[in-house]
Amino acid sequence: MIDFEDYPIVTENSEDYLNHRQLMDYKAERKECFRWLLTYGKKPDEADGYAPGTIKPRSYRMDRFYRYVWELEEGYTVNLNHDHADSWMDHLARRDVSATHKRNCQKSLKMLYKWLCHERGLGEWEPEITFSADSSTQPRDYLTKEERGLIRDAALEYGSIPSYNNLSPAERDRWKQHLAQRFEKPKSSVTPKDWQRANGWKIPSLVWTCLDAGLRPTEVKRSTMSWVDTSNSVLRIPKEDSAKNRDNWVVGLRDRTAEALSNWCQERRAYPKYDETESIWLTREGNPWDVSSLRYLLRRLCDIAGIDTTHRQMSAYSIRHSVGTYMTREEDLAAAQAQLRHKSAETTMKYDQTPVEDRQNALDRMG
């Protein structure tokens, strides 16, 4: 028994286009297609269907194709033909979108027309043009799953120093000199509170929140205390603060991240530079975080974690791209779209790729 609640049978865009009877008909058509693809689609003669993780992301592109046909025909229809498919391929070829997106759309269309061939007798569709992958337009230099864990751990180590009470007088004196330089104050003014400050929760809460929410640099800069809802482990980003869209967003956080963020929110009250601002995080100099300061932080974390960044363009977007890539793999494009706050599902589709470690594991299984 297939639970169709797990699949985007009708997207909001298509639902807005259709009247009630058309909507019922379209739902029935999509369910019939998904049922066949899940049961027979991969190898029809062996009743070997596609995996749900394959169907979900491609279903969005199939839905977009139906809407293209409705626009082309100036009205609703599910009676597809080869000309419709060729027309969409020509349309994609002329669009300024990545070759990877074009190729994924073509794969989705081949899946749809495979069902039409076997179940509707339409005849096999062979596209007149093909699209090759364009790695330069894929999310580049994103953190792997292992690297995400290493960065999370490195954030706990970043800037930390030994416990005040565990140091001998001579060791404590050397660390006082270090903290005096770090906090730009006389050595004689360094107190045990500076030890607490050095081992505080600012960097872990910032990094962990970015690892969960995939915050853009602009969003880190705009973030305010009003976003924080640690009791429910979410960020609540209002539409006036969200980047590149017009919606309010509720973004999930891990419980560990929410706890680190809660610790920081309590700690930040002790620092005078936060008295006149609602910003969640400021740099050591009291400035909002930006692209360059976040890039510097990530590179320092990579050094601590032992991550080789040679020939890699590491930035805050490396974290964001990792969120999109692995959220798509673990859930689906809809989950990634919501977590990354994309207005359009097409923007999220660039994360529909197989992570390199999965491909490496596949090679091991292949022998």
SERO-641579 format. One line per field, with one value per residue: residue number from 1; residue in one letter; x, y, z of N, C-alpha, C in turn. Coordinates in steps of 0.2 Angstrom, whole numbers. Example, Ala and Ser with C-alpha at 12.3 -4.5 7.8 and 13.67 -1.06 7.14 Angstrom:
2
n	1	2
res	A	S
nxx	66	64
nyy	-28	-11
nzz	39	35
caxx	62	68
cayy	-22	-5
cazz	39	36
cxx	66	64
cyy	-16	0
czz	39	39
//
This chain:
367
n	1	2	3	4	5	6	7	8	9	10	11	12	13	14	15	16	17	18	19	20	21	22	23	24	25	26	27	28	29	30	31	32	33	34	35	36	37	38	39	40	41	42	43	44	45	46	47	48	49	50	51	52	53	54	55	56	57	58	59	60	61	62	63	64	65	66	67	68	69	70	71	72	73	74	75	76	77	78	79	80	81	82	83	84	85	86	87	88	89	90	91	92	93	94	95	96	97	98	99	100	101	102	103	104	105	106	107	108	109	110	111	112	113	114	115	116	117	118	119	120	121	122	123	124	125	126	127	128	129	130	131	132	133	134	135	136	137	138	139	140	141	142	143	144	145	146	147	148	149	150	151	152	153	154	155	156	157	158	159	160	161	162	163	164	165	166	167	168	169	170	171	172	173	174	175	176	177	178	179	180	181	182	183	184	185	186	187	188	189	190	191	192	193	194	195	196	197	198	199	200	201	202	203	204	205	206	207	208	209	210	211	212	213	214	215	216	217	218	219	220	221	222	223	224	225	226	227	228	229	230	231	232	233	234	235	236	237	238	239	240	241	242	243	244	245	246	247	248	249	250	251	252	253	254	255	256	257	258	259	260	261	262	263	264	265	266	267	268	269	270	271	272	273	274	275	276	277	278	279	280	281	282	283	284	285	286	287	288	289	290	291	292	293	294	295	296	297	298	299	300	301	302	303	304	305	306	307	308	309	310	311	312	313	314	315	316	317	318	319	320	321	322	323	324	325	326	327	328	329	330	331	332	333	334	335	336	337	338	339	340	341	342	343	344	345	346	347	348	349	350	351	352	353	354	355	356	357	358	359	360	361	362	363	364	365	366	367
res	M	I	D	F	E	D	Y	P	I	V	T	E	N	S	E	D	Y	L	N	H	R	Q	L	M	D	Y	K	A	E	R	K	E	C	F	R	W	L	L	T	Y	G	K	K	P	D	E	A	D	G	Y	A	P	G	T	I	K	P	R	S	Y	R	M	D	R	F	Y	R	Y	V	W	E	L	E	E	G	Y	T	V	N	L	N	H	D	H	A	D	S	W	M	D	H	L	A	R	R	D	V	S	A	T	H	K	R	N	C	Q	K	S	L	K	M	L	Y	K	W	L	C	H	E	R	G	L	G	E	W	E	P	E	I	T	F	S	A	D	S	S	T	Q	P	R	D	Y	L	T	K	E	E	R	G	L	I	R	D	A	A	L	E	Y	G	S	I	P	S	Y	N	N	L	S	P	A	E	R	D	R	W	K	Q	H	L	A	Q	R	F	E	K	P	K	S	S	V	T	P	K	D	W	Q	R	A	N	G	W	K	I	P	S	L	V	W	T	C	L	D	A	G	L	R	P	T	E	V	K	R	S	T	M	S	W	V	D	T	S	N	S	V	L	R	I	P	K	E	D	S	A	K	N	R	D	N	W	V	V	G	L	R	D	R	T	A	E	A	L	S	N	W	C	Q	E	R	R	A	Y	P	K	Y	D	E	T	E	S	I	W	L	T	R	E	G	N	P	W	D	V	S	S	L	R	Y	L	L	R	R	L	C	D	I	A	G	I	D	T	T	H	R	Q	M	S	A	Y	S	I	R	H	S	V	G	T	Y	M	T	R	E	E	D	L	A	A	A	Q	A	Q	L	R	H	K	S	A	E	T	T	M	K	Y	D	Q	T	P	V	E	D	R	Q	N	A	L	D	R	M	G
nxx	4	4	8	2	4	16	22	23	10	1	7	8	8	2	-10	-16	-18	-28	-46	-59	-63	-54	-43	-45	-45	-32	-25	-28	-22	-8	-6	-9	2	13	11	14	27	34	32	34	43	57	62	52	48	53	46	52	53	56	66	58	66	71	59	53	61	60	47	43	48	42	29	31	33	20	13	19	14	1	1	6	-4	-15	-24	-30	-24	-21	-17	-4	10	23	27	25	35	47	45	47	60	67	63	70	83	85	84	92	98	106	116	115	103	95	98	93	79	77	79	68	58	59	57	43	38	41	32	20	22	22	10	0	2	9	21	38	48	61	72	77	87	101	107	122	131	135	147	152	141	134	131	146	160	155	153	156	147	154	163	155	152	165	167	158	162	175	171	168	181	187	196	196	203	213	206	204	206	214	227	244	252	263	259	246	250	256	245	237	244	241	227	226	232	223	210	213	218	225	237	237	223	217	205	197	185	187	193	181	174	183	180	167	150	148	154	152	137	134	141	135	121	122	125	114	103	108	111	112	126	120	109	114	120	108	101	92	88	74	72	75	69	72	65	57	66	68	71	63	60	56	47	52	65	70	80	79	66	48	42	37	47	49	62	70	80	93	92	103	109	100	101	114	113	104	112	121	113	110	123	127	121	130	139	144	144	133	122	116	110	101	106	111	124	140	155	172	177	165	157	144	143	150	152	166	171	165	170	183	182	177	188	197	191	192	205	208	200	207	204	207	209	214	213	199	185	181	168	154	144	147	144	130	127	129	119	108	111	112	100	91	94	92	78	68	66	56	58	71	69	61	69	80	74	69	60	56	54	62	74	79	82	95	102	99	107	119	128	146	152	142	143	156	154	145	154	162	153	151	163
nyy	-6	11	25	40	52	54	60	73	75	85	101	117	127	121	117	130	133	125	120	113	100	98	97	85	76	77	74	60	55	58	49	37	36	37	26	16	18	16	3	-4	4	4	-8	-14	-28	-36	-32	-21	-7	11	19	27	39	42	45	56	69	70	71	84	90	84	89	102	101	97	109	117	112	115	129	130	124	131	128	116	99	81	74	69	71	67	78	88	85	87	100	106	102	110	122	122	122	134	142	151	142	130	117	105	106	106	93	85	88	82	68	66	68	58	47	49	48	35	28	32	26	12	10	18	16	25	25	24	38	47	59	73	81	81	84	88	85	100	104	116	123	117	116	121	115	111	106	90	76	70	81	91	86	87	101	105	100	107	120	120	119	130	144	141	139	132	127	139	135	124	127	130	143	148	144	150	163	164	162	173	183	179	181	194	200	195	200	213	221	227	216	216	218	207	194	180	180	183	171	163	170	167	154	154	153	159	157	143	143	151	144	131	135	140	128	120	129	134	147	162	174	187	185	181	193	201	194	194	195	192	182	170	155	145	136	129	124	131	144	159	167	183	190	202	202	191	184	186	183	184	179	173	163	147	139	124	118	108	100	101	112	121	122	126	139	144	145	154	166	169	172	183	194	198	206	222	227	222	229	239	234	222	212	195	190	197	202	201	214	221	222	218	202	197	193	191	190	178	169	169	164	151	145	145	136	125	123	119	107	99	99	99	112	115	120	122	132	139	145	154	149	136	129	132	125	112	110	110	100	88	88	86	73	66	69	77	87	96	98	103	115	122	122	130	141	145	153	148	132	127	133	126	114	112	106	93	81	67	65	65	55	45	41	36	25	18	14	5	-5	-9	-16
nzz	0	-5	2	-2	4	6	-5	-17	-24	-30	-33	-25	-35	-46	-40	-39	-52	-56	-58	-47	-52	-62	-54	-46	-56	-61	-49	-48	-60	-58	-46	-52	-61	-52	-44	-53	-57	-45	-43	-55	-63	-65	-70	-79	-84	-73	-63	-55	-46	-45	-33	-18	-15	-27	-35	-28	-30	-44	-46	-44	-55	-66	-63	-66	-79	-84	-81	-90	-102	-101	-102	-114	-122	-118	-108	-97	-98	-98	-108	-115	-128	-139	-145	-136	-126	-133	-136	-123	-120	-130	-125	-113	-117	-122	-111	-97	-87	-77	-85	-78	-71	-83	-88	-77	-78	-90	-87	-78	-87	-96	-87	-84	-97	-100	-92	-99	-111	-108	-101	-108	-121	-129	-136	-137	-131	-138	-135	-145	-142	-130	-114	-106	-90	-80	-71	-66	-63	-53	-35	-28	-19	-7	10	15	22	33	35	39	52	58	57	66	78	78	80	94	99	94	98	111	128	141	157	170	183	182	179	182	192	183	171	170	170	157	149	152	146	133	132	135	123	114	118	118	129	144	152	166	168	165	170	179	172	159	155	155	145	134	132	128	121	109	95	93	94	83	72	72	71	58	51	53	48	36	34	24	21	22	30	42	45	47	57	72	89	90	81	88	95	105	114	106	97	85	72	69	56	50	36	32	35	29	16	-2	-4	0	11	28	38	46	53	56	70	76	92	100	94	97	111	112	107	115	127	122	121	134	139	131	136	146	140	136	123	117	122	115	104	94	87	85	84	85	78	85	85	86	75	63	57	41	23	21	35	39	30	34	47	44	37	47	55	47	47	60	61	52	38	22	12	-1	-17	-16	-15	-1	8	17	10	7	18	18	5	8	17	9	0	8	15	4	1	13	15	5	-10	-6	8	8	1	10	22	17	13	0	-12	-25	-31	-41	-39	-29	-35	-39	-30	-31	-32	-32	-18	-16	-8	-8	-21	-21	-12	-20	-30	-23	-20	-33	-36
caxx	0	8	6	3	5	24	24	20	5	0	11	4	7	-3	-17	-18	-20	-34	-52	-59	-64	-47	-38	-47	-42	-24	-22	-29	-17	-2	-6	-8	9	18	10	17	34	36	31	37	46	64	63	45	48	54	42	57	51	61	66	55	70	71	53	51	63	58	40	42	50	36	23	32	31	13	11	22	10	-5	2	7	-11	-19	-29	-28	-24	-16	-15	3	12	30	29	25	41	52	45	50	67	69	62	75	89	85	84	99	99	112	115	113	96	92	98	88	73	76	78	62	53	60	53	36	36	41	25	15	24	20	3	-4	3	11	27	44	51	68	73	81	93	103	110	127	132	140	149	153	135	132	134	153	164	151	155	153	143	159	166	150	153	172	167	154	167	180	168	169	188	189	197	195	209	213	202	208	208	218	233	249	253	267	254	241	253	256	238	235	247	238	221	227	232	216	205	216	217	232	238	235	216	214	202	194	179	190	193	174	173	186	177	160	146	146	156	148	130	134	142	130	115	123	125	107	99	111	110	116	129	116	104	118	120	102	98	91	86	67	71	76	64	75	61	54	71	67	72	57	63	51	48	56	72	72	83	77	59	43	38	40	50	51	68	71	87	94	91	110	110	96	104	120	110	101	118	124	109	111	130	128	119	135	144	142	143	126	117	112	109	97	110	112	131	144	162	176	177	158	154	140	147	149	155	173	173	162	175	189	180	176	194	201	188	194	212	207	197	211	201	212	205	217	209	192	183	177	164	148	139	149	139	123	126	129	112	103	113	110	92	87	95	88	71	66	67	52	61	77	66	58	75	84	70	69	54	55	57	67	81	82	83	102	104	97	113	121	135	152	153	138	145	161	152	143	159	164	148	151	168
cayy	0	16	31	46	58	55	62	79	73	91	106	123	131	117	118	137	134	120	121	107	94	97	95	78	72	77	69	53	54	57	44	31	36	36	19	11	20	13	-4	-7	9	4	-14	-17	-35	-39	-28	-18	0	16	20	33	44	44	48	62	75	70	72	91	92	82	93	108	100	98	116	120	110	119	135	129	122	136	125	109	92	76	70	71	68	68	85	92	84	90	107	108	102	116	128	122	123	141	146	152	138	125	111	100	106	103	86	82	88	77	62	66	67	51	43	50	45	27	26	33	21	5	10	22	15	31	24	27	44	48	66	75	84	79	89	85	89	105	104	122	126	114	119	119	115	110	102	83	74	69	87	94	84	90	108	106	99	112	126	119	120	137	150	139	139	127	129	143	132	118	129	132	150	150	143	155	169	164	162	180	187	177	184	202	201	193	205	220	225	226	210	216	218	200	191	174	181	183	164	161	173	164	148	155	150	163	154	137	144	154	139	126	137	140	121	118	133	136	155	166	179	192	183	181	200	203	190	197	190	191	176	165	152	139	131	125	122	134	151	162	173	187	191	208	200	185	186	184	180	188	175	172	156	144	135	119	117	102	101	103	118	126	122	131	146	147	147	161	171	171	174	189	199	201	210	229	229	220	233	244	230	216	207	189	189	202	200	203	221	224	223	213	197	198	187	190	187	171	165	168	159	144	143	143	130	119	121	115	101	96	98	101	117	116	120	123	139	138	151	152	145	129	126	132	120	106	109	108	93	82	88	83	66	63	70	78	94	101	99	107	121	125	124	135	147	146	155	144	125	126	135	120	108	111	102	86	77	62	67	61	49	40	38	32	19	14	10	-1	-11	-12	-20
cazz	0	-6	6	-6	8	6	-12	-19	-29	-33	-30	-24	-41	-50	-37	-40	-59	-58	-54	-43	-56	-65	-48	-45	-62	-61	-43	-50	-65	-54	-42	-56	-63	-46	-42	-58	-56	-39	-43	-61	-67	-66	-74	-79	-84	-67	-57	-51	-46	-43	-25	-17	-15	-34	-37	-25	-33	-51	-47	-45	-62	-70	-62	-69	-86	-85	-81	-96	-107	-100	-104	-122	-125	-116	-104	-93	-101	-96	-114	-117	-134	-140	-147	-129	-123	-137	-135	-117	-121	-133	-120	-108	-120	-123	-104	-94	-81	-77	-89	-73	-71	-89	-88	-72	-81	-95	-84	-76	-92	-98	-82	-86	-104	-99	-90	-104	-116	-105	-99	-112	-128	-133	-140	-134	-133	-138	-135	-150	-139	-124	-110	-101	-84	-80	-64	-64	-61	-47	-29	-28	-13	-1	15	15	29	38	36	43	59	60	58	72	83	78	83	101	100	91	103	118	132	147	162	174	189	181	177	187	191	177	165	170	168	150	146	153	141	127	133	134	116	111	120	117	136	148	155	173	168	163	176	177	168	152	153	153	138	129	131	127	116	103	89	92	92	76	67	73	68	50	49	53	44	30	34	20	25	23	35	48	47	48	62	78	95	89	78	92	98	107	117	101	92	78	70	66	52	47	29	31	36	25	10	-8	-4	3	16	35	38	52	51	61	72	81	99	103	92	101	118	112	105	122	131	120	122	141	139	127	141	150	136	135	116	114	125	111	97	94	83	89	85	82	78	91	84	87	69	60	52	33	19	23	41	39	26	38	52	41	35	53	58	43	49	67	59	47	32	16	7	-7	-23	-14	-13	5	11	21	5	7	23	15	0	12	20	3	-3	12	16	-1	1	18	15	-2	-12	-2	14	7	-1	16	26	14	12	-7	-15	-30	-30	-46	-36	-24	-39	-40	-24	-33	-35	-27	-14	-19	-4	-10	-27	-20	-9	-25	-34	-19	-21	-40	-37
cxx	4	4	7	5	12	26	20	16	3	3	6	3	2	-10	-20	-21	-27	-40	-53	-59	-57	-42	-39	-44	-35	-21	-23	-24	-10	-1	-5	-1	14	17	14	25	37	36	35	42	53	65	56	44	49	51	47	55	57	60	62	59	72	65	52	54	61	51	39	43	44	30	25	31	24	10	13	17	3	-5	3	0	-16	-25	-26	-29	-19	-14	-9	5	20	32	29	32	47	52	48	57	70	68	68	82	90	86	91	98	104	111	113	106	92	92	94	81	71	75	71	57	53	56	45	34	37	35	20	16	21	13	-2	-3	6	16	33	46	58	70	78	87	94	107	116	128	136	141	150	147	131	134	141	155	160	154	152	150	149	162	162	151	160	171	163	158	172	177	168	176	190	190	197	202	208	209	207	211	213	225	238	250	257	263	249	244	254	250	235	237	243	231	221	228	226	211	207	215	224	232	235	227	213	211	199	188	181	191	186	172	176	183	169	157	144	148	152	141	130	135	137	123	116	123	118	103	101	110	115	120	125	111	108	119	114	99	98	88	78	67	72	71	67	71	58	59	70	70	66	59	57	52	52	63	75	75	80	70	54	39	41	42	51	56	70	79	87	94	98	111	106	98	110	118	107	107	121	120	109	118	130	126	125	140	141	140	137	121	113	110	105	101	112	120	134	151	166	176	170	155	149	145	145	152	162	175	170	167	181	188	180	183	198	198	191	202	212	205	202	208	205	207	208	213	201	190	178	174	158	143	141	145	132	122	126	122	108	105	110	103	89	88	92	81	69	67	62	55	67	74	64	64	79	81	70	62	52	58	62	74	84	84	91	105	102	103	115	128	140	153	149	140	151	159	149	148	162	160	149	157	173
cyy	6	22	38	52	60	59	69	78	80	97	112	127	127	118	125	137	130	122	114	101	93	94	88	74	72	73	62	51	53	51	37	31	34	28	14	12	16	6	-7	-3	7	-2	-17	-24	-39	-36	-25	-11	4	17	27	40	47	48	55	69	76	72	80	93	90	86	100	107	100	105	119	118	113	126	135	128	127	133	118	103	88	72	72	68	69	75	90	91	87	98	110	107	108	122	128	124	130	145	146	149	133	119	105	100	104	96	82	82	83	70	61	65	60	46	43	47	37	25	26	28	14	5	13	20	20	30	27	33	45	55	68	79	81	84	85	89	94	106	111	126	123	117	116	119	115	105	95	82	74	76	91	93	87	97	109	105	104	118	126	121	127	142	147	138	134	131	133	139	126	120	131	139	152	149	148	162	170	165	169	184	185	181	192	204	200	198	212	224	223	219	210	217	212	197	184	174	181	175	161	164	170	157	148	152	153	159	147	138	147	148	134	128	138	133	118	122	135	143	158	171	185	191	183	188	203	200	194	192	188	184	170	162	145	134	127	123	125	141	153	168	177	189	197	207	194	187	183	181	185	184	175	164	153	138	130	119	111	104	104	110	123	127	127	138	149	149	153	167	174	174	181	195	202	205	216	230	227	224	237	240	224	210	201	189	195	200	203	211	225	225	217	208	198	192	186	187	180	167	164	163	152	141	141	137	124	117	117	108	96	94	102	106	119	116	120	130	139	145	149	148	138	126	126	126	113	104	107	101	87	82	85	76	63	64	71	85	99	103	104	114	125	127	129	141	149	148	150	137	124	128	130	114	107	107	94	83	72	64	62	55	43	37	34	25	14	10	5	-6	-14	-16	-18
czz	0	-2	2	-2	8	0	-13	-25	-33	-29	-29	-31	-46	-47	-39	-47	-60	-54	-51	-47	-59	-60	-46	-50	-62	-55	-45	-55	-62	-50	-46	-59	-57	-44	-47	-58	-50	-39	-49	-64	-69	-71	-74	-80	-78	-61	-52	-51	-44	-36	-24	-17	-22	-37	-35	-29	-40	-52	-48	-52	-67	-69	-66	-77	-88	-85	-88	-102	-107	-103	-112	-125	-123	-112	-102	-98	-98	-102	-117	-124	-134	-142	-141	-126	-127	-137	-129	-117	-124	-129	-115	-111	-121	-116	-101	-87	-82	-82	-84	-72	-77	-89	-83	-75	-86	-92	-81	-81	-95	-94	-84	-92	-104	-97	-95	-110	-114	-104	-103	-119	-132	-137	-136	-136	-133	-139	-141	-148	-132	-120	-105	-95	-84	-73	-61	-61	-55	-41	-28	-21	-7	4	15	22	34	40	40	51	62	61	64	78	84	81	91	103	99	97	110	122	138	153	167	180	188	179	183	187	185	171	164	168	160	146	147	148	134	127	132	127	112	112	120	124	139	152	162	174	167	170	174	172	161	150	151	146	133	127	130	122	110	96	88	90	85	71	67	69	60	48	48	48	38	29	28	24	27	29	42	50	49	55	68	83	94	85	82	96	100	111	112	96	85	78	67	62	48	40	28	32	32	18	4	-8	0	9	23	34	45	51	57	63	76	88	102	100	96	108	118	111	112	127	129	121	129	142	136	131	145	146	134	127	113	118	121	104	99	90	88	90	82	82	84	91	85	81	67	56	45	30	21	30	42	35	30	43	49	39	41	56	54	45	56	65	55	41	27	12	1	-13	-22	-12	-7	7	15	16	5	12	21	10	3	15	15	1	1	15	11	-1	7	18	8	-3	-8	4	13	5	6	21	24	12	5	-9	-20	-29	-35	-43	-32	-29	-40	-35	-26	-36	-30	-24	-16	-15	-6	-17	-26	-17	-15	-29	-30	-20	-28	-41	-42
//
